[in-house]
Amino acid sequence: MAAADATAGDATVTDASAADARGAEPSPVAGGGPVIETRGLSKRYRRGGLAVDGLDLAVPRGSVFGFLGPNGSGKTTTIRMLLGLIDATSGSARVLGEPMPGAARRVLPRVGALIEGPALYGHLSGRDNLARFDAADPTADPRTRGRRVGEALERVGLAAAAGRKARAYSLGMKQRLGLAAALLQPRELLVLDEPTNGLDPQGMREIRSLVRELADDGITVFLSSHLLDEIEQVCTHTAVMNRGRLVTQGTVAEMASGARDRLTVTTPDPQRARVVLKEYGLTDLRVTEETVSGELPPGPADSGGPVDPAEVNAALVRADVRVRGFGRERASLEDVFVALTGEGFDVAD
C-alpha cells in the first residue's frame, strides 16, 4: 500500500479527507525530532481486548527501525494507527512532526507504505498497476508518471517483468511491486510490513540492499519483520512489543548487548570444570556428563566481557581439567528476544 493513495495493501488508505477534517494547522517538522513519536498510544477492541497498551515509541530520523514482536503483540495495530487506518482509543501519535490521523492529508503523501502484502489488479500488468496507483494520488504529476513508474520498477528488479499480468507474479514479485508502488514518489518515511515475505535468498539480499540505499538517501525506514537476521543486518534501531506493551527500544547494538555469550567446555571432568567457571563469574552453569557451559559476565563491548576466555582455559589446565573442547557461542538477537518475551519468534499479527 502506498500510503498517500488507494494503492496496494489489505488495509488501504483512501482519500484521508475524513481524517483530515479533524486536523490541526500545519506544523513544521523539527529537523532533529523523531519521525514517529507516540505517547500512551492504546487501542482497545470491544471483543478482542487491549491490543496496544500505553505505547511510548520514538523512531529517530534517518534510522532503519526494526519493529519486533511475537504473534498478537500489537505491531500491525500500531502501524494502522500511525497511518490513520484505525483510530486510537487513547493516547497520541505524531508522524513527521504532525498529529495523526488529524494531519493525514499532509502527512501521507510523504509516506510510502507496504502493509500486510500488496493488493494488486490481477488483470493489469505490473507497469499498469503502478500507473493506476500513481493516477489515484492527487499529488502525483501525470507528466512524469511514465518515467517514475519505470524507475520504481527498475529499482525493485521488476523491469523485465513489467509487461506481465500481476496475476502471474509470484508472491515475491508481488512484494516487489508493492514496494515499487511505495517508491513512486519521493518519501521521507517508508513503512514496510514483512517486505521480504516470499522472496528467495537472492531477493532478500536485494531488498536489504535497497533498504540500505534508501536509508543512505535520508529516508527513515520503519520495518516490521519476523526475520531476526534481517533486523541485525539492516536495522540501526529496534523496539520489541509483547502482549500489546513495549518491552524495550534502542539501538540494535544496545539490544544485542543485553545477552551474554556462552562458554562451553568439553571435558571428562565436568564437575571440576564447573568449579573453575564459577570462580571466573560465569553464570547459568549447565553440566552434563561430558560438557559444562556458562554465560560470560557482561563487560565492555570491545572485549565481550571482563573475563578473557583464554585465561579461563589456562585456569582449567592448571586445575588438571582435561580439556577436549573449548568454544565460545556468540549471543544473538534471537537470544535477547526470547529473554525479553519468554517465547519463540512468530510475528503473524
Secondary structure, 3 states (H helix, E strand, C coil): CCCCCCCCCCCCCCCCHHHHCCCCCCCCCCCCCCCEEEEEEEEEECCCEEEEEEECCEECCCCEEEEECCCCCCHHHHHHHHCCCCCCCEEEEEECCEEECCCHHHHHHHEEEECCCCCCCCCCEHHHHHHHHHHCCCCCCHHHHHHHHHHHHHHCCCHHHCCCEHHHCCHHHHHHHHHHHHCCCCCCEEEEECCCCCCCHHHHHHHHHHHHHHHHCCCEEEEECCCHHHHHHHCCEEEEEECCEEEEEEEHHHHHCCCCCEEEEECCCHHHHHHHHHHCCCEEEEECCCEEEEECCCCCCCCCCCCCHHHHHHHHHHCCCCCCEEEEECCCHHHHHHHHHCCCCCCCC
